[in-house]
Amino acid sequence: MLILTRRVDQSIVISGNIRVRVLGINRGRVTIGISAPVEVSVLREEVFARENNGQEPATEDERHVAT
């Protein structure tokens, strides 16, 4: 897992075409904005789990296992 520190109005870019921007921080809650191509699905983790029959997203270790 990559851990970064960002301030309001700062962003990270993933794969050159997905931008995650910190929009605000208020009382310990962070508001983020995500810009991604239409073909990229962006879901909250609990929605992803519900849509995938309770399966958690793969961990970093599981993604890097050679098959």
N, CA, C and O of each residue as an XYZ file, in Angstrom:
268
protein
N       0.848     -1.176      0.000
C       0.000      0.000      0.000
C       0.896      1.242      0.000
O       1.828      1.354      0.796
N       0.603      2.135     -0.876
C       1.283      3.426     -0.924
C       0.511      4.400     -0.046
O      -0.704      4.534     -0.192
N       1.197      5.075      0.855
C       0.551      6.046      1.737
C       1.121      7.416      1.415
O       2.335      7.617      1.436
N       0.227      8.361      1.116
C       0.629      9.710      0.741
C      -0.057     10.727      1.644
O      -1.125     10.469      2.199
N       0.568     11.865      1.777
C      -0.046     12.992      2.465
C      -0.375     14.046      1.419
O       0.486     14.427      0.625
N      -1.603     14.514      1.415
C      -2.046     15.541      0.475
C      -2.783     16.616      1.240
O      -3.358     16.349      2.295
N      -2.772     17.803      0.728
C      -3.520     18.932      1.297
C      -4.726     19.205      0.402
O      -4.825     18.674     -0.704
N      -5.630     20.031      0.889
C      -6.792     20.411      0.087
C      -6.314     20.985     -1.246
O      -5.367     21.770     -1.293
N      -6.974     20.588     -2.312
C      -6.703     20.975     -3.701
C      -5.470     20.296     -4.294
O      -5.074     20.625     -5.413
N      -4.851     19.353     -3.572
C      -3.772     18.571     -4.150
C      -4.333     17.241     -4.633
O      -5.351     16.769     -4.128
N      -3.659     16.638     -5.618
C      -4.150     15.420     -6.251
C      -3.073     14.359     -6.324
O      -1.888     14.616     -6.113
N      -3.534     13.148     -6.632
C      -2.648     12.083     -7.082
C      -3.186     11.619     -8.428
O      -4.376     11.762     -8.708
N      -2.324     11.071     -9.251
C      -2.723     10.560    -10.559
C      -2.380      9.082    -10.606
O      -1.273      8.682    -10.247
N      -3.330      8.274    -11.050
C      -3.158      6.828    -11.145
C      -3.242      6.434    -12.615
O      -4.206      6.773    -13.302
N      -2.243      5.727    -13.085
C      -2.188      5.212    -14.465
C      -2.310      6.317    -15.517
O      -2.678      6.043    -16.659
N      -2.013      7.530    -15.151
C      -2.022      8.622    -16.116
C      -3.386      9.154    -16.499
O      -3.469     10.188    -17.162
N      -4.475      8.476    -16.101
C      -5.793      8.944    -16.523
C      -6.842      8.949    -15.411
O      -8.019      9.191    -15.675
N      -6.428      8.685    -14.179
C      -7.345      8.741    -13.041
C      -6.765      9.741    -12.040
O      -5.632      9.590    -11.583
N      -7.551     10.757    -11.709
C      -7.087     11.797    -10.799
C      -7.959     11.774     -9.543
O      -9.187     11.797     -9.622
N      -7.296     11.726     -8.383
C      -7.980     11.759     -7.093
C      -7.541     13.043     -6.398
O      -6.357     13.226     -6.112
N      -8.498     13.932     -6.125
C      -8.197     15.242     -5.550
C      -8.870     15.379     -4.186
O     -10.027     14.997     -4.010
N      -8.128     15.930     -3.229
C      -8.692     16.235     -1.914
C      -9.452     17.548     -2.048
O      -8.869     18.590     -2.346
N     -10.749     17.484     -1.826
C     -11.595     18.676     -1.971
C     -11.786     19.413     -0.657
O     -11.943     20.634     -0.642
N     -11.772     18.677      0.444
C     -11.958     19.332      1.727
C     -11.731     18.381      2.882
O     -11.781     17.161      2.723
N     -11.483     18.954      4.040
C     -11.321     18.192      5.268
C     -12.123     18.930      6.336
O     -11.922     20.122      6.571
N     -13.038     18.198      6.980
C     -13.908     18.828      7.965
C     -14.232     17.825      9.065
O     -14.844     16.789      8.804
N     -13.823     18.131     10.298
C     -14.121     17.286     11.463
C     -13.692     15.836     11.251
O     -14.440     14.910     11.564
N     -12.501     15.645     10.726
C     -11.972     14.300     10.561
C     -12.484     13.552      9.347
O     -12.161     12.377      9.169
N     -13.269     14.198      8.515
C     -13.782     13.570      7.298
C     -13.145     14.240      6.095
O     -13.026     15.464      6.036
N     -12.740     13.424      5.143
C     -12.094     13.923      3.936
C     -13.067     13.793      2.771
O     -13.670     12.738      2.573
N     -13.218     14.856      2.011
C     -14.030     14.822      0.806
C     -13.078     14.760     -0.376
O     -12.190     15.601     -0.519
N     -13.271     13.748     -1.230
C     -12.397     13.594     -2.388
C     -13.226     13.637     -3.659
O     -14.420     13.337     -3.652
N     -12.579     14.010     -4.738
C     -13.179     13.966     -6.058
C     -12.341     13.039     -6.921
O     -11.113     13.047     -6.842
N     -13.004     12.244     -7.741
C     -12.305     11.293     -8.602
C     -12.720     11.549    -10.043
O     -13.906     11.537    -10.374
N     -11.724     11.782    -10.899
C     -11.961     11.926    -12.327
C     -11.352     10.716    -13.001
O     -10.154     10.461    -12.876
N     -12.181      9.967    -13.719
C     -11.712      8.752    -14.381
C     -12.469      8.577    -15.694
O     -13.580      9.085    -15.847
N     -11.872      7.863    -16.635
C     -12.582      7.580    -17.883
C     -13.882      6.820    -17.610
O     -13.994      6.114    -16.608
N     -14.838      6.964    -18.482
C     -16.146      6.339    -18.332
C     -16.036      4.821    -18.151
O     -16.824      4.228    -17.415
N     -15.082      4.204    -18.804
C     -14.965      2.741    -18.740
C     -14.359      2.234    -17.428
O     -14.293      1.024    -17.214
N     -13.917      3.137    -16.547
C     -13.346      2.758    -15.256
C     -14.450      2.839    -14.200
O     -15.063      3.888    -14.001
N     -14.686      1.720    -13.534
C     -15.688      1.667    -12.478
C     -15.082      2.218    -11.191
O     -14.004      1.793    -10.777
N     -15.777      3.164    -10.560
C     -15.324      3.737     -9.286
C     -16.453      3.521     -8.285
O     -17.530      4.103     -8.411
N     -16.190      2.673     -7.286
C     -17.201      2.321     -6.297
C     -16.647      2.464     -4.887
O     -15.453      2.269     -4.663
N     -17.514      2.806     -3.936
C     -17.127      2.717     -2.532
C     -16.925      1.243     -2.213
O     -17.576      0.383     -2.807
N     -16.025      0.945     -1.277
C     -15.692     -0.448     -0.971
C     -16.912     -1.273     -0.569
O     -17.035     -2.429     -0.976
N     -17.812     -0.695      0.222
C     -18.986     -1.459      0.661
C     -19.927     -1.766     -0.498
O     -20.575     -2.812     -0.494
N     -20.018     -0.895     -1.475
C     -20.834     -1.161     -2.665
C     -20.172     -2.245     -3.503
O     -20.847     -3.146     -4.000
N     -18.854     -2.163     -3.662
C     -18.123     -3.190     -4.398
C     -18.351     -4.558     -3.770
O     -18.630     -5.526     -4.477
N     -18.234     -4.644     -2.442
C     -18.417     -5.922     -1.746
C     -19.834     -6.448     -1.941
O     -20.018     -7.642     -2.180
N     -20.831     -5.585     -1.845
C     -22.217     -6.008     -2.021
C     -22.454     -6.527     -3.432
O     -23.136     -7.535     -3.615
N     -21.900     -5.849     -4.430
C     -22.085     -6.257     -5.820
C     -21.316     -7.526     -6.170
O     -21.629     -8.195     -7.155
N     -20.308     -7.857     -5.361
C     -19.494     -9.049     -5.612
C     -19.732    -10.108     -4.548
O     -18.811    -10.834     -4.174
N     -20.962    -10.198     -4.062
C     -21.379    -11.222     -3.094
C     -20.514    -11.251     -1.847
O     -20.139    -12.324     -1.374
N     -20.200    -10.091     -1.317
C     -19.469    -10.011     -0.062
C     -17.977    -10.217     -0.175
O     -17.283    -10.209      0.842
N     -17.456    -10.403     -1.378
C     -16.016    -10.588     -1.540
C     -15.315     -9.256     -1.364
O     -15.731     -8.241     -1.921
N     -14.258     -9.273     -0.592
C     -13.446     -8.072     -0.405
C     -12.571     -7.869     -1.634
O     -12.237     -8.843     -2.309
N     -12.193     -6.640     -1.942
C     -11.250     -6.415     -3.042
C      -9.937     -7.131     -2.749
O      -9.580     -7.335     -1.589
N      -9.231     -7.505     -3.788
C      -7.947     -8.196     -3.615
C      -6.963     -7.301     -2.886
O      -6.922     -6.090     -3.106
N      -6.170     -7.911     -2.014
C      -5.114     -7.159     -1.342
C      -3.950     -6.982     -2.308
O      -3.898     -7.620     -3.359
N      -3.035     -6.121     -1.947
C      -1.867     -5.897     -2.798
C      -1.111     -7.195     -3.026
O      -0.689     -7.467     -4.150
N      -0.928     -8.005     -1.984
C      -0.227     -9.276     -2.123
C      -0.953    -10.209     -3.079
O      -0.312    -10.877     -3.890
N      -2.272    -10.267     -3.001
C      -3.049    -11.149     -3.873
C      -2.962    -10.699     -5.331
O      -2.986    -11.534     -6.236
N      -2.862     -9.388     -5.568
C      -2.779     -8.892     -6.944
C      -1.438     -9.231     -7.585
O      -1.349     -9.345     -8.807
N      -0.402     -9.393     -6.779
C       0.932     -9.626     -7.315
C       1.305    -11.101     -7.374
O       2.441    -11.427     -7.718
N       0.382    -12.001     -7.050
C       0.667    -13.425     -7.109
C       0.624    -13.876     -8.564
O      -0.363    -13.643     -9.261
N       1.686    -14.518     -9.018
C       1.732    -15.013    -10.394
C       0.830    -16.235    -10.533
O       0.812    -17.106     -9.664
N       0.093    -16.290    -11.615
C      -0.781    -17.451    -11.849
C      -0.299    -18.254    -13.015
O      -0.907    -19.267    -13.360
